[in-house]
């Protein structure tokens, strides 16, 4: 898998990318062991979830942040992907915001024991691709920029990058501010809105 990216954050690794395909994998550090002799950390296995919705085309040079937002509808950190370039001709750069949300789905379980019914709820995760809807003027399309989460993961600072056509190296700074009330709209538009 060429051009893949591995990012650490919120007690997990995220593996994403590939040359002509776009796979996402997670590895959790919720339970891990440290081998004191070798210094190696043994974490849980990689998992490759099925993600509902339409994600971006295969990309190169995108940014990736894992943000730990405390929302009742979320069952894990939020993955934020910005920018990047298509991995096939004409290799156009993007300034799109894409999110992967791990939503909580409640499943009712009915236990039958001696003619008595006991209803319990089991939480399941459902992964969803969403597009971001941010106000204001976004950064110009780019690849290879840097992105760092600040302010408890509710702001992302995006710095620099480059464009192929026209060939430009960028040194600008942008702040994506996601503070305020968050709303998840899993509809036909699949938008992630805050304000």
N, C-alpha and C positions, 0 to 999 in steps of 0.2 A: 504494500500500500504506500505509494509515493505521496508526498505533500500532505501527509497527515499531521495533525497537531494534537498535542497532549497538554492539557492545562490542569493545574491543581487549584482547588478552592473548595471551601465549605465541606471539609472532610471527605473529599472524593476527587478522583481523577476523571477527566472527560477526554475521550479519544474521538476525534472527528476528522472527516476528510477522506482523501483518496484521490487518485489522479483523474479517473473518469467516472467515479461514483462517490456518493456522499453517505458514509456510514457514521453512526453515532454509537459510542459505547461508554458505559459508566463503570467505574470501579470504586466501591465505597471503602472509607477508612473508619466506619462506625465501630467495627471490631477488627483489630489488627494485632499482630504479635511482632515484637522486636527480638531478633536473634542477637543476643549479647556477644556471641563469639564472632560473627561475621559482620554485624552492624546492619544487616538487611532487614527491611520491614516486609512482613508477609501480610498482604491485605486479602480482602475477599476477591472472588473471581470477577472477571469482566462480564458485564451483561450488555446485550445489544437489544434494547427495547424496540417494539414496533411503535412507530410514531405516527399518529393520525394527522391528517391534513396535508397541505402541500408545502414542502420546504424549498429552500433555494436550490438552484442547479449546482452541480459540483463546483466548488470554489477553491482558489488558491490565495494565500496572503490575506485572509480575513482575520478579524480579532475575535476573541472568545473570552467571556467572563462568566463565572459561576457565582450567582448572588443568592444569599440566604435571606429571603423575605418571609416574614412570619404572617402568613395569611391562612385562614381556615380552609380555603379551597385548594391550597397547595399541599402536596405530600412530599416535597423535596425542594432543593434549590432551583432557581431559575437560570437557564443558560441563555446568554445574550450574544448574538453573532452580528457583527457589523462589517459592511464593506466586503472587499475581496474582489478577485477577478475570475471570470469564467475560465475553466480549464480546457476549453475547446475554442477553436477559431470562431469569432474574431477576438477572443480574449478580453472582452469589455470589462471595465471596472464597474463596481456597484457602490452605492451608498445606502443600501437597504438595511433595515433593522429586522432581524428575525429572532424569535424566542422559541425555546423549547420549555414547556411547562409540564411539570409532573403533578397532575390533578388528582384529588382524592375522590374516588367513587365508593359509595357505600353499598354493600351487598347484604341483603337480609338473608339470614340463615335460620331455618326452622328446625329445631331439634324435637324429635318425637321420642318420648320416654314414658312408658306406662300411661299412655293416653293423655299426657300433659304436653302442652306446647310451650316452648321457651324460645322467644325471638331474640336473636343476638345480631349485632351488626359487625361486619368485617370490612375493614378499609382495604381497598385495592387501588393501585396506581394506574393512571392512564396518561400516556405521554402525548402531547399535542404540539404541532408546529403552529405558531401564530406570527403575524406580521405586526410590527410596532407602528404606532400612530403618534408621532411627536409633533408638537407645534414649533413654529419658527423655521429658520432656514437651515437645512442639514448641511454637513460637510460635503464638499464635492466628491464625486465617485473616486475611489482610491483602493490601492492594495498596499500591504506591507506597513500599515500604520501600527501604532502602539495604543493599547487601551488598558486603563487601570481603574478599578473600582475604588471609590473613596466614600466618605460619609456613610459608613455602615452599609455599603453596597447599594445606595440609592442614587449615586451619581457616578458617571463614568467619564474620565478624561481621555479624549482621543487626540493623539499627537502625530503629525507628519504623515508620511506615506508617499506614494508616487503614482503617476499615470503613464500609460504607454502612448496614447494618441490623444492630444499631443504629448510628447515626452516631457514630463514635469516632475521635479522633486518638490515635495511640499514640506513646509515647516510650521504650519498653522496649528492652533490649539482650539479644540471644541469641547464643551461640557454637555453631556446628555444628562439632564436633570429629571429623575424619576421619583422625586419626593412628592408627597401628596397622596390623595386617595387613588388606589389602584382598582381597576375594573377589568375583569376578564370576560370577553364576549366571544364565546365559542359558537359562532354562527356560520353562515355561508361565507361571510367576509373574513372570519377568524382574525379579529383585531385585538390587540392588547393596548388599552388606553389608560392614561393616568392624567391627573390634573387637580 
